[in-house]
Structure formats: C-alpha cells, structure tokens
C-alpha cells in the first residue's frame, strides 16, 4: 500500500510532543521545530531531496528514546524523568528504536550522536568530522529550540542569539552549519512559521513529500518507536 512518510512523521511528532510536554515539561511542538530548523539548514547547505526527507525524520524522532527510558525504568516522578533528556541512554534507545524505519539513505548513528559536539564534549566524546553531518545539524537545531524562543527571532533578541551561537562556532558546532543557521533566520516567515498555530502546516508545506510501497507488516515494524 502507498505509505506517506510525511503523514506518519507528523503523527509521530504529535505523540512524542505530548510525552515531552506532559511528562517532561518540554515546550509543545519541540520535535516539529527541531525538524523545521534542521530542514532549513539542510536546504541552505544544498542537501538532496532524499537527504532532506531523512533529516526531517531523524529530527522528529530524535527524542523517541525518552519514552523508552520511562518504560524501562518505570519512573514517573517528573524530576527524575527529566534527567533522561540529559543522559546518553535516550540516544542509544532512540537509535535502536529506528532500526526498522524506512530511511532513504540507510544512515546510522544520527540520533545516537545528536548530542555530540566538535570539541568532544558530547556523551560519546566524538570529535569533528567523526560526527555525521546530519547529527551535527540535528544537534544545533535541538540546541536552538531548547535554549531560545525561535518565534521571537527578531531585533535585539535575534542579535543576542547570533552572538551566542558565534561563540560556539568551531567549538561545539561547525562554522558552516552555524553560518547556514544565520542565513535561515533572516526571513520574517522563520519566526512566524514556528508559532504553535503555524508550525505543523509550515513543516508540512516545506518538507519534501515521499511515499513508499509498504505492506502491513512493514508498517507495523516501524511503529516500534512507541514502546509497549
């Protein structure tokens, strides 16, 4: 049957966003905004359509391991649960959960290494080009949304964000990725698209569409991102 990757990802993002908001206290639509930023950066850097499709997939699924940590540890206390966002186990669980996801380029370790930094200060102490490019882009997109209000990106606030990221250029994030980010935040639509009322439609509009022929069992396999 014809399977819409875009439709599935938006459904996944809704579920994962609800988990992060209701249990971890993360801002609503975090996954969608990370995907939006990663997509625009990837476009600015000249990624192919297939690479962009996978970039969006990795971004939306990047925190799927948090729900796995909850299931594994059976911890529902908010203070304890929030620690999972800051330990590497949610990266390893998240990477394992997407093994059967129909990625177009069959890349690995993007979610596993999305908290790695150029200077080796990430969970796994990977450095420089040893970190996959998509993991680096995802890392910056995730950092931006967790540290800043992207829907407020204009005027003095935008300048403060740029100054902050410049200090991290070639330390935590590559110069090329940072400079691409500076380009994508220039248009007014950047901040408007990321309002809660707009982000889903904006991501749906800008992300390349992809349909695959999958049978019921293949579709069932990729739902493994939801732990039982």
MARZA-791941 format. One line per 2 residues: number of its first residue (from 1); their letters; for each residue x, y, z of C-alpha. Coordinates in Angstrom, 3 decimals. Example, Ala and Ser with C-alpha at 12.3 -4.5 7.8 and 13.67 -1.06 7.14 Angstrom:
# MARZA-791941
1	as	12.300 -4.500 7.800 | 13.670 -1.060 7.140
***
This chain:
# MARZA-791941
1	xx	0.000 0.000 0.000 | 1.081 3.621 -0.509
3	xx	2.541 4.864 2.777 | 3.066 8.593 3.396
5	xx	6.261 9.199 5.340 | 5.233 12.815 5.915
7	xx	1.866 11.921 7.375 | 3.380 9.258 9.600
9	xx	6.070 11.634 10.866 | 3.557 14.322 11.763
11	xx	1.527 11.735 13.686 | 4.670 10.551 15.462
13	xx	5.639 14.123 16.287 | 2.269 14.790 17.884
15	xx	2.605 11.759 20.163 | 6.227 12.457 21.094
17	xx	5.492 16.136 21.718 | 2.684 15.185 24.096
19	xx	5.029 12.880 26.031 | 7.681 15.583 26.343
21	xx	5.192 18.291 27.257 | 3.034 16.374 29.732
23	xx	5.744 14.361 31.471 | 8.994 16.270 30.973
25	xx	7.667 19.808 30.803 | 9.245 20.455 27.392
27	xx	7.699 23.159 25.200 | 4.923 21.958 22.892
29	xx	5.949 21.186 19.299 | 9.632 20.775 20.144
31	xx	10.113 17.956 17.634 | 8.427 19.879 14.822
33	xx	10.517 22.989 15.440 | 13.730 20.964 15.539
35	xx	12.721 19.353 12.238 | 11.860 22.747 10.742
37	xx	15.225 24.229 11.690 | 17.180 21.182 10.553
39	xx	15.274 21.174 7.257 | 16.042 24.845 6.525
41	xx	19.694 24.409 7.457 | 19.921 21.318 5.251
43	xx	18.361 23.211 2.344 | 20.771 26.099 2.861
45	xx	23.666 23.630 2.753 | 22.445 22.111 -0.515
47	xx	21.221 18.712 0.664 | 19.419 16.473 -1.819
49	xx	15.690 15.824 -1.519 | 16.255 12.327 -0.093
51	xx	18.724 13.713 2.453 | 16.179 16.338 3.470
53	xx	13.454 13.701 3.897 | 15.740 11.743 6.213
55	xx	16.833 14.933 8.004 | 13.209 15.643 8.896
57	xx	12.683 12.029 10.003 | 15.725 11.994 12.279
59	xx	14.723 15.358 13.743 | 11.163 14.400 14.574
61	xx	12.299 11.078 16.016 | 15.365 12.397 17.844
63	xx	13.839 12.178 21.346 | 11.874 8.964 20.871
65	xx	14.246 7.257 23.320 | 12.904 9.292 26.230
67	xx	9.656 7.330 26.250 | 11.762 4.160 26.138
69	xx	13.621 5.277 29.235 | 10.311 5.827 31.002
71	xx	9.137 2.344 30.119 | 12.414 0.680 31.041
73	xx	12.834 2.405 34.392 | 9.158 2.749 35.296
75	xx	9.855 6.207 36.736 | 7.111 8.789 36.528
77	xx	8.444 11.330 39.021 | 8.939 14.474 36.959
79	xx	12.290 15.466 38.475 | 13.746 12.004 37.901
81	xx	12.273 11.658 34.432 | 13.690 14.990 33.290
83	xx	17.195 13.616 33.851 | 16.698 11.267 30.893
85	xx	16.945 14.193 28.479 | 20.429 14.832 29.835
87	xx	21.951 11.345 29.738 | 23.136 9.384 26.741
89	xx	20.753 6.452 27.256 | 17.919 8.243 25.469
91	xx	20.277 8.461 22.458 | 21.104 4.743 22.456
93	xx	17.479 3.700 22.934 | 16.346 6.199 20.315
95	xx	18.873 4.883 17.783 | 17.791 1.283 18.364
97	xx	14.103 2.166 18.034 | 14.531 3.429 14.462
99	xx	16.351 0.360 13.123 | 13.297 -0.630 11.049
101	xx	12.301 2.874 9.988 | 12.368 3.188 6.149
103	xx	15.138 5.777 5.889 | 16.051 6.597 2.307
105	xx	19.851 6.758 2.769 | 20.191 3.980 5.377
107	xx	22.470 6.086 7.579 | 23.196 5.158 11.160
109	xx	24.198 6.947 14.371 | 22.415 10.224 13.604
111	xx	20.182 10.028 16.666 | 22.903 8.275 18.644
113	xx	25.309 11.171 18.136 | 22.954 14.153 18.052
115	xx	24.345 15.449 21.359 | 27.972 15.203 20.215
117	xx	29.988 18.427 19.884 | 33.009 19.330 17.729
119	xx	35.241 19.668 20.787 | 34.414 16.180 22.046
121	xx	32.250 17.365 24.935 | 29.252 15.213 23.976
123	xx	28.088 11.975 25.598 | 30.307 9.739 23.450
125	xx	33.235 12.181 23.078 | 33.155 12.078 19.283
127	xx	35.006 14.971 17.657 | 34.928 16.950 14.428
129	xx	34.154 15.106 11.207 | 33.752 11.830 13.110
131	xx	30.253 13.139 13.925 | 27.880 12.537 10.967
133	xx	26.775 15.740 9.257 | 23.068 15.121 9.902
135	xx	23.814 14.529 13.594 | 25.650 17.862 13.702
137	xx	22.755 19.710 12.062 | 20.269 17.983 14.359
139	xx	22.410 18.928 17.355 | 22.333 22.627 16.503
141	xx	18.603 22.593 15.682 | 17.877 20.881 19.003
143	xx	20.128 23.295 20.904 | 18.475 26.332 19.338
145	xx	14.960 25.232 20.274 | 15.836 24.226 23.834
147	xx	17.789 27.415 24.557 | 15.873 30.113 22.695
149	xx	12.383 31.274 21.736 | 12.551 30.814 17.985
151	xx	9.235 32.587 17.417 | 10.830 35.728 18.910
153	xx	13.761 35.798 16.468 | 13.967 39.465 15.523
155	xx	15.594 42.707 16.670 | 17.802 42.701 19.747
157	xx	16.781 39.166 20.688 | 17.936 37.824 17.317
159	xx	21.253 39.633 17.717 | 21.766 38.054 21.143
161	xx	21.068 34.607 19.703 | 23.543 35.191 16.871
163	xx	26.219 36.406 19.299 | 25.647 33.335 21.474
165	xx	25.933 30.891 18.575 | 29.014 32.679 17.219
167	xx	30.798 31.903 20.486 | 30.073 28.211 19.898
169	xx	31.193 28.229 16.251 | 34.008 25.731 15.652
171	xx	33.813 24.785 19.341 | 30.511 22.958 19.700
173	xx	29.079 23.435 16.193 | 30.777 23.703 12.810
175	xx	31.232 27.115 11.204 | 29.394 26.026 8.053
177	xx	26.318 24.863 9.963 | 26.269 27.982 12.159
179	xx	26.584 30.283 9.157 | 23.764 28.404 7.413
181	xx	21.609 28.894 10.504 | 22.303 32.641 10.449
183	xx	21.004 32.716 6.864 | 17.773 30.817 7.520
185	xx	16.683 33.034 10.419 | 16.725 36.212 8.296
187	xx	13.229 35.999 6.665 | 10.200 37.092 8.686
189	xx	8.475 33.776 7.959 | 11.139 31.968 10.031
191	xx	9.685 33.120 13.340 | 6.072 33.239 12.160
193	xx	6.210 29.644 10.907 | 7.266 28.463 14.358
195	xx	4.295 29.778 16.266 | 2.397 26.817 17.742
197	xx	-0.580 27.558 15.494 | 1.604 27.518 12.350
199	xx	4.442 25.040 12.812 | 2.697 21.859 11.634
201	xx	1.394 23.446 8.428 | 4.754 25.141 7.801
203	xx	6.698 21.897 8.193 | 4.195 20.014 6.053
205	xx	4.500 22.678 3.347 | 8.295 22.882 3.289
207	xx	9.300 19.229 3.795 | 9.724 17.143 0.613
209	xx	6.921 14.608 0.183 | 7.774 10.934 -0.006
211	xx	5.545 7.893 -0.485 | 6.692 4.275 -0.202
213	xx	5.076 0.958 -1.048 | 4.925 -0.902 2.270
215	xx	2.842 -3.845 3.421 | 1.030 -4.106 6.753
217	xx	3.903 -5.946 8.464 | 6.469 -3.341 7.386
219	xx	4.242 -0.555 8.665 | 3.804 -2.428 11.941
221	xx	7.583 -2.728 12.328 | 8.246 0.975 12.081
223	xx	5.809 1.718 14.890 | 8.488 0.335 17.240
225	xx	9.298 3.924 18.128 | 6.376 3.573 20.550
227	xx	7.464 1.201 23.374 | 4.798 -1.151 24.634
***
